[in-house]
Amino acid sequence: MFKNISKQIVFLSLLVNTLFFSGCVTPVKVEGSAMLPNFTDGDRLLMNNNIGGLQRGDLVYFQYPKDITKSYFKRVIGLPKETIEIRSGDTFINGQPLAEAYINQIYNQIERNLPPTVIPADNYFVMGDNRDNSSDSRSWGTISRDLILGKHYMTYSRSEKK
């Protein structure tokens, strides 16, 4: 039994090292509570640098548009050229309610509003899963595609903090 586990650990270590040193992935440490309950302060992630096409729900690591020396980790909510609106804390895309299974109501009690806003081409609207405690596109606007550094590939270590 231990022999198989050891082989799996060695294989995973080799895979992660190969991806890391080839420049395909970047390790990232989650800081803060903006992504609760899905990601906790101290969780360690690998971000895929080959982003490809982004979809709603993707988790991205990007340079903060107001200060590119800072990086954030958020969820893509709105895509280029869509109209996003938030009414009483509920998100609407092109007038339709967005089902957000990743949201826990404990972290979404403040009923914020955002008037209908068209997302510019090559831009994305991002939000933290902890809507009550997240600095995101609701405050500082959309992020340009060229600021996105990576897309969540895997979580390799969970913090003990809860």
C-alpha positions in Angstrom: 0.0 0.0 0.0 2.7 2.5 1.0 4.7 1.6 -2.1 1.8 2.7 -4.4 1.3 5.9 -2.4 5.0 6.7 -2.7 4.9 6.2 -6.4 1.9 8.5 -6.7 3.7 11.2 -4.7 6.8 10.9 -6.8 4.8 11.0 -10.0 2.8 14.1 -8.9 6.0 15.8 -7.7 7.7 15.2 -11.1 4.6 16.4 -13.0 4.3 19.6 -10.9 8.1 20.3 -11.3 7.9 19.7 -15.0 5.0 22.1 -15.4 6.5 24.7 -13.1 10.0 24.7 -14.7 8.6 24.7 -18.2 6.7 27.9 -17.4 3.3 26.3 -17.9 2.1 27.0 -14.3 2.7 29.5 -11.6 2.3 28.7 -7.9 0.0 31.2 -6.1 -0.9 31.5 -2.4 -4.4 32.7 -1.6 -4.3 35.8 0.6 -7.4 37.0 2.5 -11.0 35.9 2.7 -12.5 37.2 -0.6 -12.9 33.7 -2.0 -14.5 32.0 1.0 -15.8 29.4 1.4 -14.2 27.8 -1.7 -10.7 29.0 -1.1 -9.2 30.0 2.3 -6.3 32.3 3.2 -3.2 30.3 2.8 -4.4 27.8 0.2 -1.8 27.1 -2.5 -2.8 26.9 -6.1 -1.2 26.3 -9.5 -2.3 28.7 -12.2 -2.1 27.6 -15.8 -0.3 30.3 -17.8 -1.7 29.1 -21.1 -5.1 30.7 -20.4 -6.9 30.0 -23.7 -10.5 31.0 -23.9 -12.1 32.2 -20.6 -15.5 31.1 -19.6 -17.9 32.3 -16.9 -17.0 30.6 -13.6 -13.2 30.3 -14.4 -10.9 31.3 -11.6 -8.2 33.7 -12.7 -5.1 35.3 -11.2 -4.5 38.8 -12.6 -2.7 42.1 -12.0 -4.9 44.6 -10.1 -5.8 47.3 -12.7 -5.3 50.1 -10.3 -1.8 48.9 -9.3 -0.2 46.2 -11.4 2.4 45.5 -8.7 -0.5 43.7 -6.9 -2.2 40.5 -8.0 -5.7 39.2 -7.2 -7.5 35.8 -7.5 -11.2 36.0 -8.5 -13.9 34.3 -10.4 -15.0 35.4 -13.9 -18.6 36.4 -13.8 -19.1 38.6 -16.9 -17.7 38.1 -20.4 -16.8 40.7 -23.1 -19.7 42.6 -24.5 -22.2 41.2 -22.0 -24.4 43.4 -19.9 -24.1 42.8 -16.2 -26.4 44.0 -13.5 -26.7 43.4 -9.8 -30.0 43.8 -8.0 -30.3 43.3 -4.3 -27.1 41.1 -4.3 -28.4 38.9 -7.2 -26.4 38.9 -10.5 -28.0 39.2 -13.9 -26.3 38.7 -17.3 -28.0 40.1 -20.3 -31.2 40.5 -18.2 -31.2 36.8 -17.1 -30.5 35.7 -13.4 -27.1 34.0 -13.0 -27.2 30.7 -11.1 -24.1 30.8 -8.9 -23.8 27.4 -7.1 -20.4 28.4 -5.7 -22.0 31.2 -3.6 -22.8 30.6 0.1 -25.5 33.0 1.3 -23.5 33.4 4.6 -21.0 35.4 2.5 -23.6 37.3 0.4 -25.9 39.1 2.8 -25.2 42.7 1.8 -27.7 43.5 -1.0 -25.5 45.6 -3.3 -26.7 46.9 -6.6 -24.9 47.7 -9.9 -26.8 49.4 -12.7 -26.7 47.6 -16.1 -23.2 47.9 -17.4 -21.8 46.7 -20.7 -18.5 44.9 -20.4 -16.0 46.3 -23.0 -14.4 44.0 -25.6 -11.4 42.0 -24.3 -12.5 42.8 -20.7 -13.9 40.6 -17.9 -16.1 41.3 -14.8 -14.7 39.4 -11.8 -15.9 38.9 -8.3 -14.9 37.1 -5.2 -17.1 34.3 -3.9 -17.3 36.1 -0.5 -19.3 39.0 -2.0 -19.6 40.8 1.4 -15.8 41.0 1.7 -14.3 41.3 -1.8 -12.6 44.1 -3.6 -13.6 43.3 -7.2 -15.1 44.6 -10.5 -18.1 46.0 -8.6 -15.7 48.6 -7.0 -12.9 49.2 -9.6 -14.4 48.0 -12.9 -13.5 45.3 -15.4 -10.1 43.8 -16.0 -8.4 43.8 -19.4 -7.5 40.4 -20.9 -3.9 41.4 -21.0 -3.8 41.7 -17.1 -4.8 38.0 -16.7 -1.8 36.0 -15.7 -3.3 32.6 -15.3 -6.3 30.4 -14.8 -6.8 27.9 -11.9 -5.3 24.6 -12.7 -5.3 22.8 -9.4 -5.1 23.3 -5.6 -2.1 21.5 -4.2 -2.4 22.5 -0.6 -5.3 23.5 1.6 -4.7 25.8 4.6 -5.6 24.6 8.0 -7.4 27.9 8.6 -11.2 27.9 8.5 
